[in-house]
Amino acid sequence: MKYYSKLLLFACLFFVSNSYSQLKGKCVDEFGNGIPYVNISIKGTSIGTVSTMKGLFSFENSLLKENDSLIFSHLNFEKKIIKNQLELNPIQLISKIESLEEVMVSNEKRRFKEKIVGSKTETKMILVNFLSESLGTEIGKKIEVKKNKTYDIKNVKFNIAELGYKSATFRVNFYTIKDDQIDFVKINEVDNIVEISETGLVKIDVSNQYLSFENDFIVSIECIHLENDVNIEEENKRIRFSSKLFSGPFIWRNNVDVEWNERRAKYNVGIGIHLKVEEYSK
């Protein structure tokens, strides 16, 4: 009898342990609808993930502890922090109320010059990849704006040289740089989502978003969903972007709630992201 009691106790502890390491939940709005592509991270760690199209998420990580706090972030919703629990009720996020900014219309005629900035390449010889396997990880490039100039962003392009999944979904983000520090908060007001199922050039049109920069900024690619292909071997499950020599460094981070890192690879390889912009004087 004593043996069976110990066995039952062990089984209960094992169940609890696995509950913590496999936390599951759902992000919903005020109407109970699932919110796609919410960033969820464990506060104070590099562990993070992104919700599915239906708002579902899970953490398959044994490092998840009882007293950890979870951070929920989305472009269109207020950030929310909750304490970890064995079972989570649907996590309701509150929509942001954005105030309309005053738009100044000037009669001054400006001379626009269309140009390409960043690193333009479609090579399959020089490649870079995400430095984390977690959903929500980002890799990006610093774009330098010429003195006394303004860049209006029209589109973003990058090339997928290798795709080790059936499909992948990315989010393209923009961040300002203040006092040599990259801002944590995205400046774009629209989620720039693109799903790809084959290698090749990817183009994201942002011409209707009025993204203008007078100072240096960051453009990044965030991995938010991966669909596995049973025919692809585990060692080939990776995504690689075309790159160029001496075009770095590139920047990266594990999730939206941790600081950015700068990576100086051999021969100063950087990620091949290029933008079509309209340049004009201030």
C-alpha positions as CSV (number, residue, x, y, z in Angstrom):
1,M,0.0,0.0,0.0
2,K,2.9,2.3,0.9
3,Y,4.5,1.6,-2.5
4,Y,1.3,2.5,-4.4
5,S,0.9,5.7,-2.4
6,K,4.4,6.8,-3.4
7,L,3.7,5.8,-7.0
8,L,0.5,7.9,-7.0
9,L,2.4,10.9,-5.4
10,F,5.1,10.6,-8.1
11,A,2.4,10.5,-10.9
12,C,0.8,13.7,-9.5
13,L,4.1,15.5,-9.3
14,F,5.0,14.4,-12.8
15,F,1.6,15.8,-14.0
16,V,2.1,19.1,-12.3
17,S,5.6,19.4,-13.6
18,N,4.4,18.8,-17.2
19,S,1.6,21.2,-16.8
20,Y,4.1,24.0,-16.0
21,S,6.4,23.0,-18.9
22,Q,3.4,22.9,-21.4
23,L,1.4,25.9,-20.5
24,K,-1.3,26.6,-23.0
25,G,-3.7,29.5,-23.4
26,K,-5.6,31.7,-25.8
27,C,-5.5,35.5,-26.5
28,V,-8.9,37.1,-27.1
29,D,-10.3,40.6,-27.7
30,E,-13.2,42.2,-25.8
31,F,-15.7,40.2,-27.9
32,G,-14.0,36.8,-27.2
33,N,-12.4,36.6,-30.7
34,G,-9.0,35.0,-30.9
35,I,-6.2,37.5,-31.6
36,P,-3.6,36.3,-34.2
37,Y,0.1,36.8,-33.8
38,V,0.3,38.1,-30.2
39,N,3.8,38.2,-28.8
40,I,4.0,36.3,-25.5
41,S,7.2,36.2,-23.5
42,I,8.4,35.1,-20.0
43,K,9.4,38.3,-18.2
44,G,13.1,38.6,-17.6
45,T,14.1,35.8,-20.0
46,S,14.7,35.2,-23.7
47,I,11.9,32.7,-23.9
48,G,9.0,33.8,-26.1
49,T,6.4,32.6,-28.6
50,V,3.6,34.0,-30.9
51,S,-0.1,33.1,-30.9
52,T,-1.6,31.3,-33.9
53,M,-4.2,32.7,-36.2
54,K,-6.8,31.6,-33.7
55,G,-5.0,33.2,-30.8
56,L,-3.7,30.0,-29.3
57,F,-0.3,29.6,-27.7
58,S,1.8,27.2,-25.7
59,F,5.2,27.0,-24.1
60,E,7.0,23.7,-24.4
61,N,9.8,24.7,-22.0
62,S,10.7,23.0,-18.7
63,L,12.2,26.4,-17.6
64,L,8.8,27.8,-17.1
65,K,8.4,28.4,-13.3
66,E,5.4,28.9,-11.1
67,N,6.3,32.5,-10.2
68,D,7.1,33.6,-13.7
69,S,5.2,36.5,-15.3
70,L,3.9,36.4,-18.9
71,I,4.0,39.5,-21.1
72,F,1.4,39.9,-23.9
73,S,2.2,42.4,-26.6
74,H,0.4,43.4,-29.8
75,L,0.5,46.4,-32.0
76,N,-3.2,47.1,-31.7
77,F,-3.8,46.1,-28.0
78,E,-2.6,47.3,-24.6
79,K,0.3,45.3,-23.2
80,K,-0.7,42.9,-20.4
81,I,1.4,41.2,-17.7
82,I,0.0,38.2,-15.7
83,K,1.4,35.7,-13.2
84,N,1.9,32.2,-14.5
85,Q,-0.8,29.7,-13.5
86,L,-1.3,25.9,-14.0
87,E,-4.4,26.7,-16.1
88,L,-5.0,30.0,-17.9
89,N,-8.4,31.4,-18.6
90,P,-8.6,33.2,-22.0
91,I,-6.3,36.2,-21.9
92,Q,-8.4,39.2,-22.8
93,L,-6.5,42.1,-24.3
94,I,-7.9,45.6,-24.5
95,S,-7.8,47.5,-27.8
96,K,-5.7,50.6,-28.0
97,I,-7.4,53.9,-28.5
98,E,-5.3,55.8,-30.8
99,S,-5.7,59.6,-31.1
100,L,-5.5,61.1,-34.5
101,E,-2.4,63.1,-35.0
102,E,-2.6,66.6,-36.6
103,V,-1.5,66.5,-40.2
104,M,0.2,69.6,-41.6
105,V,-0.3,70.3,-45.2
106,S,2.4,72.4,-46.9
107,N,2.2,74.2,-50.2
108,E,5.9,74.1,-50.5
109,K,7.0,72.1,-53.5
110,R,9.5,69.4,-52.8
111,R,11.8,67.5,-55.2
112,F,11.5,63.8,-54.6
113,K,14.3,61.4,-55.6
114,E,13.4,57.7,-55.8
115,K,16.2,55.5,-54.6
116,I,17.1,52.1,-53.1
117,V,18.6,51.9,-49.7
118,G,19.9,48.9,-47.7
119,S,21.5,45.8,-49.2
120,K,20.1,44.5,-52.5
121,T,21.0,40.8,-53.2
122,E,19.4,37.5,-54.3
123,T,22.5,35.4,-53.9
124,K,22.5,31.9,-52.6
125,M,26.2,31.9,-51.8
126,I,26.3,34.3,-48.8
127,L,23.5,33.6,-46.3
128,V,22.3,34.6,-42.8
129,N,19.6,33.1,-40.6
130,F,17.6,33.8,-37.5
131,L,19.8,33.3,-34.4
132,S,16.9,31.8,-32.3
133,E,14.4,29.0,-33.1
134,S,11.7,30.7,-31.0
135,L,8.7,32.4,-32.6
136,G,8.9,36.1,-32.2
137,T,12.6,36.3,-32.9
138,E,13.7,39.2,-35.1
139,I,16.7,39.9,-37.4
140,G,17.2,43.3,-38.9
141,K,19.3,46.0,-40.5
142,K,20.1,49.6,-39.7
143,I,19.2,52.1,-42.4
144,E,21.2,55.3,-42.4
145,V,19.4,58.5,-43.4
146,K,21.4,61.2,-45.1
147,K,21.9,64.4,-43.2
148,N,19.0,66.9,-43.7
149,K,17.1,64.4,-45.7
150,T,13.8,62.5,-45.1
151,Y,13.0,59.0,-46.4
152,D,9.4,58.1,-47.2
153,I,9.3,54.3,-47.3
154,K,7.5,52.7,-50.2
155,N,8.3,49.0,-50.0
156,V,10.6,46.5,-48.4
157,K,12.3,43.6,-50.1
158,F,14.4,40.6,-49.0
159,N,15.3,37.3,-50.6
160,I,14.6,33.8,-49.1
161,A,17.4,31.6,-50.3
162,E,16.5,28.5,-48.2
163,L,13.1,27.5,-46.7
164,G,13.1,24.4,-44.6
165,Y,9.4,24.4,-43.9
166,K,6.1,24.0,-45.8
167,S,5.4,27.7,-45.2
168,A,6.6,30.5,-43.0
169,T,4.9,33.7,-41.9
170,F,6.9,36.9,-41.2
171,R,6.1,40.3,-39.8
172,V,8.1,43.3,-41.0
173,N,8.7,46.0,-38.3
174,F,10.2,49.5,-38.1
175,Y,12.0,51.0,-35.1
176,T,13.5,54.4,-34.4
177,I,17.0,54.9,-33.0
178,K,17.3,57.4,-30.2
179,D,20.7,58.2,-28.6
180,D,22.2,55.2,-30.4
181,Q,19.6,52.9,-28.7
182,I,17.0,51.0,-30.7
183,D,13.5,51.7,-29.5
184,F,11.5,48.7,-28.1
185,V,8.2,49.9,-29.6
186,K,7.4,49.5,-33.3
187,I,6.7,52.8,-35.1
188,N,4.5,51.2,-37.8
189,E,0.8,51.3,-37.0
190,V,0.0,48.4,-39.3
191,D,0.9,44.7,-38.9
192,N,2.9,44.0,-42.1
193,I,2.3,40.3,-42.4
194,V,3.5,38.1,-45.3
195,E,3.3,34.3,-45.7
196,I,5.6,32.5,-48.0
197,S,5.7,28.9,-49.2
198,E,8.7,29.0,-51.6
199,T,12.1,30.6,-51.9
200,G,12.6,33.8,-53.8
201,L,12.2,37.6,-53.5
202,V,9.6,38.8,-51.0
203,K,8.1,42.3,-51.4
204,I,6.0,44.2,-48.8
205,D,4.2,47.3,-50.0
206,V,4.0,50.0,-47.2
207,S,3.4,53.0,-49.5
208,N,0.0,53.8,-47.8
209,Q,1.4,53.8,-44.3
210,Y,3.2,57.2,-44.4
211,L,6.3,55.8,-42.8
212,S,8.8,58.7,-42.9
213,F,12.2,58.9,-41.2
214,E,14.5,61.9,-40.7
215,N,17.0,59.9,-38.7
216,D,18.5,56.4,-38.8
217,F,16.1,53.6,-38.2
218,I,15.8,49.8,-38.1
219,V,13.8,47.5,-40.4
220,S,13.4,43.9,-39.1
221,I,11.9,40.6,-40.1
222,E,10.1,38.7,-37.3
223,C,9.3,35.0,-37.6
224,I,5.7,34.5,-36.3
225,H,4.6,31.1,-37.7
226,L,6.1,28.0,-39.2
227,E,4.3,25.1,-40.8
228,N,6.4,21.9,-40.8
229,D,6.8,19.6,-43.8
230,V,7.1,15.9,-42.8
231,N,9.3,15.4,-45.9
232,I,12.0,17.8,-44.6
233,E,14.6,16.4,-42.3
234,E,15.1,18.0,-38.9
235,E,18.6,19.3,-39.7
236,N,17.2,21.1,-42.8
237,K,14.5,23.0,-40.9
238,R,15.9,26.5,-41.2
239,I,15.3,29.7,-43.0
240,R,18.2,31.5,-44.7
241,F,18.2,35.0,-46.2
242,S,20.5,36.3,-49.0
243,S,23.2,38.5,-47.8
244,K,26.3,40.5,-48.9
245,L,29.8,40.9,-47.7
246,F,30.7,44.0,-45.8
247,S,27.0,45.0,-45.5
248,G,26.7,44.4,-41.7
249,P,26.5,44.3,-38.9
250,F,23.0,43.0,-38.4
251,I,20.9,43.2,-35.3
252,W,18.7,40.6,-33.7
253,R,16.7,39.7,-30.5
254,N,14.8,36.7,-29.2
255,N,11.5,38.5,-28.6
256,V,9.9,42.0,-28.3
257,D,10.5,42.3,-24.6
258,V,14.3,41.9,-24.6
259,E,17.1,44.2,-25.7
260,W,18.6,44.2,-29.2
261,N,21.9,42.6,-29.9
262,E,24.4,43.5,-32.6
263,R,26.1,40.7,-34.6
264,R,29.3,41.3,-36.4
265,A,29.8,38.2,-38.5
266,K,32.9,37.2,-40.5
267,Y,33.6,39.6,-43.3
268,N,30.9,41.8,-41.8
269,V,28.1,39.9,-43.4
270,G,24.7,41.6,-43.0
271,I,21.1,40.6,-43.9
272,G,20.0,41.5,-47.4
273,I,17.1,43.9,-46.9
274,H,16.6,46.8,-49.2
275,L,13.9,49.5,-49.3
276,K,12.5,51.7,-52.0
277,V,12.2,55.2,-50.7
278,E,11.4,58.7,-51.8
279,E,14.1,61.1,-50.6
280,Y,13.6,64.8,-50.1
281,S,15.2,67.7,-48.2
282,K,13.8,68.8,-44.9
